[in-house]
Amino acid sequence: MSIVVNELMKVYGEQIAVNKISFSAQRGEIVGFLGPNGAGKSTTMKMITGYLAPDSGVATVSNINVAAAPIEAKKKIGYLPEANPLYTDMYVKEYLDFVSDVHEIKNKKQRIKDVIELTGLVVEQKKKINQLSKGYRQRTGLAAALIHDPEVLILDEPTSGLDPNQIIEIRNVIKNQGKDKTVLFSSHILQEVEAICDRVIIINKGMLVADDKLANLQQKGTTNFVKVTFKEPLETEWLNRLNGVIGVNKLDTYSWQIKSSDANEVKKQLLEMSLQHNLNIVSLQTEGGSLEEIFRRLTSAAK
């Protein structure tokens, strides 16, 4: 395992910020790490990276105990914190040169060139960081996190401040890095998590409330969607009359998405209706609830 978190806990005064959470992540995984504001996401990430000491529990990275050997552990980690602290009086290339020296990188000139191209900083590389937009500052922070080719990437809101085109570019960078690294990825943009991650961890009030493949979480949702395509056109009211139907969305002349509290029952009724009215079903499948719906259900239940 590249990341192993065991009973990790952090307390501030009387507030338990992180309450004995445990999880692991392997090489080749991009894991979405989600939770509402104040849930303990950033605190957990800081403990995994060694920037914050836990009150109890253990975090290991690449089989290294972070608390016992923080320097060795940090050599294995690329970290982009939410605040993204940068030396803003430095030029982009100068800053990456400085970070390269900290990591004692050999052939640093070539490595700097590679990460500048990888993160889309070619046009901005000769500017001072304080002249950059927020989006390009994020790219600079990501370049610094990647400069030493770490085994583990910890990314706290990496797409913050990016425009839609930049988000797609950085998404592709993260997906490519996730092929041979372990990536723990935090974001409030749930569509990004759905696009990048196969597995999701959700915490709420410092406690772990979900840790599973995204597809499994969707199937466990209280609300499912049934997608049906008929050979013939159909009136919406026919579908609204089915038991367990919450809402109906017409996708095109022949296709419908039905929001349901009992997907299996709706599918059964659709088959019965097709026989009774001599309708031809071209396709019929169940779709899980959206990540937004799952997130809201799991993080609002404990309020």
N, C-alpha and C positions, 0 to 999 in steps of 0.2 A: 504493500500500500504506500502511495506517495504522501497522503495526508491521513493521519489517524488522530481523532479527537476523542478523549475518554474522560467523561464526567467533568468537563471543563466548567469552572464557576468563577464569577467575578461579582463582588459586592461593593457598592458605593454607599457608605453610611448604612442606612436602613433599607436601601433599595437593592434588590437582587437584579443585576443587569443581565447576567447569563447564569442559568440555573441548571448545572450538571448535565450539559448536553453532550451527546456522543454521536459521532458519525465517522465515516472514512470515505476516501476517494482514491481511485486508482489512475495510473498513467493511461492516457487516451480518453479520459472522461472530461467533459465540460459540465460542471454541476452548477445549476442555478441556485443561489443562496438568497432567499426572499424573506421578507417580514415587513410589517409596518414601521413607521418612524419610531425609534425608541425600543425596538424589539430586541436589540442586542447584536445585530449583524456586524456593524463596524467594530464593536468591542471584541467579538469572537475573532474576526479577521486580524485584529491587532495582536491578540494572544497567539494565534497560529504563526504569525510572522515574527514574534518575539519583541514587538514594540511595546507590549503591555504584559505584565506578569499576572498569571491567574492566581486566584486565592486558593484554589484547589483544582485537582485534575491535571491531566497531562496532554500536551499536543506534541506529536512527532511529525517530522517532515523528512521523507526519504530515510526512514529509520533512525533519525537523529532527534533526540529529546530537545525541544526548542529551549526550554528553561535551563537545561543542564549545559548545552553547548550552543548558545545563541549565534555566535559568529559563524560556526560551521553550518548551522541550519540556514542562516540568511544567504549563504553562498548558493544554496539550492533554490532560493525563492526570488521571484520577480514580483514586486508589490507596487500596485498603483492605488494609493489611498484616496478616499473620497475628496479630501481637501487638496490633494495633489500639490504639495509644497515644492516650489522650484526657486532657484536663484535667478530672480527676474532681471538682474543687471548683466547676466551673462548672455552671450549669443547662443543660439540653439546648438550649433556644432561644438562650441566651447564647453557648454554644459555636459554634453554627451562625452566629450573628451575627459572631463573631470570625473564623471561617473565610471568611465572605463578604467581610469587610474585607480579609483577606489577598489575596483574588482580585480585589478592587476591583469587586465586582459592583454593577451599577446596578439600581435597584428591588429591593434585597435583601430588603425586608420581604415582598414577594409571593413571591420565590424561596424564602425560608425556609419560608413557609407551604406552598408546593408540595411541597418535598422531605419535609417533616414528614408530609404526607398520603400521599405516594408510598411512604414507608418504614414507615408504620403507627406513627408516634410521637405522634399527636395526644393520646392520653391521658397520655403520659409527658413531654410537652414542658416542663412547668413543674417537673419534678423535677431535683435535682442528679444528675449522671452517676454519682456514687458510690452513689446510692440505686437505681440500675437493676440489673436482672438481667443476666447475661452476654448473653442474647439481645437485650435492648434496647440494650445497649452496642454490639453488632454493628450494629444498625439505625442507631444514631447515627453510627458510623464510615462506614456506607454512605451516609447522608445527606450527610455531609461530603465524601465522594468525588464525589457527584453535584451538589453545590451550584453549581458553575460550569459545568454542562452540558458536560462534556469530550467530546472526539471519541473518546478511548480510555479504556476501563475496565480496570484491573488489579486483580483480586480474588483475594486469597490466603485461602482457607478462609472465604468469606463467610457460610456457614451454620453455622459452629462455634458451639455453645451454644444453638442454636435448637431449639424443640420441633417435632414433625411439622407442626403447623398453620402455625407461623411459617416453616418451611422452604418450604412450598408458596407462601406469600405472597411471600417473597423470591425464590423461583424465578421467579414470574410477573413481578416487578419486573425481574429480570435479563433475562428473555426479551424483555420490551417494550423495554428499553434497547438490546438487541442488534439491533433492527430498523434503527437508524441510527447505531450506534456500533460500534467494534471492541472486543470483550470477550475478555480472556484470563482464564480462570477456573480456579483450582486448588481441588481438593477431594479428601479421602480417601473421601468418600461416593460411590462409583462409580455408584450408582443416580441420583444427582443429575446427574452428568455425562451419563449416558445420556438423562435427561429433558430437559436443557437444550441440549446440544452436538451439532452435526452432525459436527464434526471434532475429532480428538483428537491431542495431541502427548504422547508418553511419553518421559521421560528416566530413565536408570539409571546411577548412579555418574558423574554429570556428562556423560554422552554421550546423544545423541538416538538412541532405538531404534525410534521409530515416529512418523510424521506422515502421517495420512491421514483420509479420511472414515470415520466410525464404521462405516458399512455395509460399506466395503471391508475394514476390519480384521477384521470379523466373518466375512466370506467367506474371508479368508486363514487363519483359525484352524485349528489342527490338528484340532479337534473341531467338528463341525457337528451341527445338530439337524434332523431330518426330522419335520414335522408332517403326520399323515395322518388323514383322516376317512373312515370306511366307512359304507355305508348299513345294514350289518348289525352286530350286536354280535360281538365277537371275543375269544378267549382270549389273555391276555398272553403265554403261552408260545409262541404262534405267531410273535410278533414277536421274542422273545428268541432264537429259533433262527436268525434271519437272520445271515449273515456280516457282520462289521464293526459289530455292535450292541454298544454299551457299557452301555446302560441304557434302560429303557422307563418312561415316566411316563404313566399313564392320566389324561386330562384330563376325560373324561366317558364315557358309555356307548359312544359311537361314535368318539371322537377320542383320539389318542395322540401323544405327543412322544417321538421316538426319538433318543437320543444315540448318535452314530456317528463312527467314524474315517474313514469314506468314505461321505458322504451320497449321492453319485450311484449307488454300488453298491447301497446300501440301497433307494433309490427304484426301481432296476431290479428288485430282488428282490420288492418289494412289488407291482409291476405283474404279474410272473410269477405270484406267489402268488394274486393276485386272479383271474387267468385260470384257473389250475388248480382253484381251489375255488369258482368262480362267485361271487366277491365283487364288490361295486360300490364303487369308490373315489369319494367325493364331492369330496375335495380332497387335493392332495399338493404340499407345498412345502418348500423348504429354508430353515432359519433359521440365522443365524450363531451362533457361540459368544458367551457373555456377555462384557461388558467386564471383569468380574472374572477370567474365565478367560484372556482375552487379556493382561491386566495381569500376572497371575502368571507366565504363560509367558515374556513378554518381559523381566520384571525378575528372574526367578530363573535364567534361562539363563546369565547372566554371573557368577554367584556362584562 
